[in-house]
Amino acid sequence: MRYGMLLGPVVALVTLTGCTVSEPTAQPTTQPTTQPTAQPTTVITPGSSPGGCDGGQGLKAGRHTIQHDGVKRTSLLALPRHDGPRPVILNLHGLGSNALQQNGYSRLAERATARGYIVATPDAAPDRLGWGLPGLFGPDDSGFLGAVLDLLERRLCVDGRREFAAGMSMGAGMSMGLICGLEGRLAGVAPVAGVNIIPPCATARPTTIVAFHGTDDTIVPFKGGHPFSQRTGRLRELGKMINLRPVTDSVAAWATAMGCRKAGSGWSGCRGGVSVKLYTLRGAGHTWPGAQPVARLGVTAGLAANEVLLDAFDAAPAR
C-alpha cells in the first residue's frame, strides 16, 4: 500500500548527505559479555552453515555483515544466556544515527538479553541516512529486516512466533511500517518518538503496540504538523513539506485497525488479544524514556521504557 504524497518528502530526508542529523550517542556505563562490539566478526552470505535449535549456536554476539540485494549491510547482535527457543527484537536507530549509537543510547539490548531476548540492531544502508520506509516512494527496508530475521531463525534457536521491533524516531516509524511491511510477521512493536510517521495500512494484522512520545518533542511533534521545525537549512525546508498526524490521532487510527474499542483514555478488546497503549510523556522531548539525558533533545522522562516494552512483548500473543 502507498501512503501518498503526504510523506513523500521523507524519501528526500533519507537520501540527504551532509546534514547534521543524529540521534544520541550516549553509551551505557556497563555492558555484559553478550553485548556486541564495534568490530566486524562475521560475513554472512546465502548458503552459510546452518545452526538453529538442532544445530547448536550458529552465530556469536558482535557485528555481522549481511549481503542483501547485492549490498553489504551490517547488524549488531546481542545474545541472552538462556537456552531454548528465544524471542527476537529488532532495535532500529533514528535518522542519521547508527546501530552502535542506538545500542548505547537505548540500552535495550542490555536489558532485553537479560530477560531472554535475542536483539539485532541493524544499520540503515551505507548510502542513506535512514530507513527506507514501507509504502513510500523510495527504497523499502522491509526486505532487509525480514532477511535479518530469516538469518537468525536459520542460525540461532529462535521462537519464530515471537518476533518484535522497537525503534527511535525514524526507527520508530520503521517499526510501525513493519507491521504491514512484514505482512503480519511481528507479534509486537514499540515505537519511541515516531509512532505518527507511518499511518496504518488496510491489511494490518493484529499486533501489540506500545508507543512512547514526549509532548515537547520538536523533531517529531506530538501535536502533529511539520517535523524539524526548530532546525535550519535543508532539513527545515523539507520538514515544511511533511504534515504529520497528531500522535493521539495516529495511535487511535492504529487501534481502530487492530479492532480495538475505546476504553477511557486507552483501548481494549482488540482483535487476537493484542493490546495498544500510548505512554504520553508530559514535558519530555525527542528522547528514549529512562535513557541517559541528552540536553539537545529535550527532557528525558524517568519512565523505564525498556521494562515497559519488554513487559508488553512478554504478554503479547504469539503469532
N, C-alpha and C positions, 0 to 999 in steps of 0.2 A: 504493500500500500504506500502511495506517495502522500506526504503531509502538506504538499502545496508550497506555493511561493513564499508563504509567511516565514518559513525557516530556511529558505534557500540561501540567504547570505551566510548561514553558519558554515557552509562549504568553503566560502572565501576565508573565514576565520581559520579554518583548519589548515588551509594551504598557505597562509601568510608566513613570510620569513622575515627575520629581523625585528620582530616585535618583542618587547619586554613583557611577556605574559608568562607567569609561572605560578604554580601552587607552592605552598610552604615547603621549606627544606629542613625543618627541624628534625633531628634524629632522636631515636629513642635512647634512653640512658643505659638500658641493658638489652641484650639480645641473647636468647637461648641458642644452644648449639644447632638447633634445627633451622635457624634463620638463614636466608640466602646471603651470599657475599657479593661484592661488586664485580668479581671477575668471572669470565665465562668458564663453564665447567663441561658442557656437553653440546654437541651439534646434533640435532635430531633431523633425520631425513626419512622419507617414506621407506618402509621395509626394515626399519630399525628393530632390533631384537625385542620380543615381547616380554612383559612382566606380568602385571595383573595379579589377581588373587591367587592364581595357581602357579605363577612363575616367579615368585619372590619379588623383592624390591627392584623395579626396573629403572628407577630414576633416583637421583640423590638431590638433596637440597642445594640450591645455588642458582646461578644464571644459566639458562638454556637458550640456544639459538634454534629456531624452528623455520624450516623452509616452507613457505606458503605462497602459492600463486607466483612462484619464481622470485619471491622477495625473502630475504633473511630477516626474520622477526625475532625478538627476544622477549623472555619472560623470566621473572624470578619465581622460584619455587620454595615454599616452606612446608615442612612435613611435621606431623604430630608424632608422638612416641607410642600412640595407641595402635593395637593390632586390629585386624578385621576390616571389612568394608568401611570406608570413611567418606563423609560428605566433603564437597569441594566448594570453595568460594573463589570467584574471580574478583580481584581487587583492582579497580580501574582508576587511573590517575586523571587529573584535570588538564585543561588546555595549557600547553607549554610546559607541563611537568613531565615526570618520567616515573618508572616503576620504583626506582630506589628512593626517590623523594616521597612517593605515596606510601611506601612501607614505613619510612622513617616518621612521617607526619601522622598518619592514621594509627599506626601500631596495631593494625588489625591482624596482620599475620602473626604477631607475637601472642595476642590474646586468643585468636581462633585456634592456632595449633595447640595451645594449652587445653583447649576444650575438644580436641579430637578432629579438627578440620584440616584438610589439605588446602593451602592457599596459593593460588597462582596470581602473580601480579605482573601482567604483561605491559609491554611498551607499545605505544602507537607506532605507526610506520615511520621509518627513519627520515623520510622526506616530508613529514607532516607534523604540525604542532599538536594535533589532537586526533580524536577518533572519527572514523567515517560512520556517521550515524545512520541507522536503518531508515529507509523511507525518504531520504533527502536526495537532492540532485548531485550526487557525487559518489565517492567510494563508500562501501559498506563493510565495516569490520566484523559483521556477524559471522562471516565465514571463517575468518582467522580465529576468533574467540571460540567458535564451535570446534575448530581443529585443535585448539589447546585442550578443550575438554575431552575430545576424542583421544588425544595422546595420553592424557592422564588415565583414562579408562583402560587403555591398552597396556600401560606400563606400570600402573600402581593398582592397589586394591581399593577401588573407588565404589561407593554406593551411587550408582548412576541414577537413582530415583531422588537423590538429594543433592542437587547442584544449584548453586546460588550465585548472585552477583551483587557487589556493592561498589559504590564509586563516589568520587568527589567532583562536584561541579560538572564539567563536560563528561567525566566518568560516570556521574550520576545519571546524566541524560542517556549515556550509552547503556547503562544497566537497565533503564526503563525501556529503551529501544529493543533490548534483547528479549523482552517478554514476547514480542512478535517476531523479531529477527531470528530467534532460535526456535520459533514455531512451537512454543509451549514446553520446551525442554527444561527450563528453570522452574524450581519449586518456589523460589522467593527472590526478592531484590530489596536492596537497602540504598536508596539514593540520598546522598548528603549534599545539600545546597545545589540542587539541579533537577528536582522532580518535575518541574514545569517546562523543561526543554523539549520533551517529546510528548505529543498527545497520544491517546490510545488509538490502536488500530481496530478494525471491525472484527478481527479474528482472534482477539486476545483471549487466551485460555486462563482459567482461574489461577492466580499467582499471588502468594503472600507479598504484600508491600509494606515496608516500614520506612517512612520518609522523615528526614530532619531538615529544617530550614529556619534560618535566622530572620527575624523581622527587619533587621537593619542591614541586610545584605544589599550592597550597592553594585555587585557584579552580576548576580542573577537575582533581580529584585523580587522580594516576597509578594509585593502588590502587582507584579507583572510590569509590562511595558518594555522599555529599551534596556538591554544589558550594557554594562561598561559605561554607565552614564557619567562617572567621575574619572574616567580615563581620558587620554588625549590622543590626537593623531588618528591613524587609520582605524585603530580599534574602536574608538568612539564613533567615527563616521559609519563603520559597518554596523555597530550596535544600533544606530538610528534606523537601520533597515529591518531590524528584527523587533517583533512585538510579541512578547511572551504573555501567556495567560497568568493571572494571579495563582499563587501556589494553592490556595484553598480550592479554587475552581478546578485546577488541574487534578488534584487528588480526588475531588468529587467525581470528575469525569472517569478517572480510573476505577473508582469504587463502583460506579454505575456499570462500567464494562465488566467488572467482576461479579455483577449481580447482587451487590450489597444493598442493604436497606439503611437509611439514615437513622441513627440512634443517638440522640443528644448531640454531642459535639463530634461524634465519630460515626462508625458504620458497623453493622452486624449482619448476620445471616447471609454471608457471601457464598457464592456457588463453590462447591467442592470443599467446603470447610476452611477456605483460606481467610486471611484477615487483611484489612487495610487500615493503616494507622499513620497519622501525621503528628510529629512532635514539633510544635511551633515554639521556637526558642526566642523569647522576648528579649529584645535588645542585642541579640547576637548578630554577628556579621557573616561573612563568607568563610565559615570555619567548620571544622570537624568537632562536634561536641566531645569534650573530655580530652582533647589533644593539648599539646603544649601551645600556649598562646603565641600568635604571630600578629604583632600590633598592626601591620599594614592591612590585614584582612578584617580587622574589627574585633569585637568582643567574642571570646570563646565561651560557650555555655559549659557549665560544670557537669551536665548530664553525661554519664558514661555511655556514649553511643555504641561502642563496641559490645558491651554487655547486653544492651537493649536489643541490638540487631541479632546477636547470637541467640538470645532467648527466643526471638521471633522465628529465626531459622530452625531452632530446635523443635519448636511447636508446629512448624509448617507441615501440612500434609505432603507426604512423599508423592512423587509422580507415579 
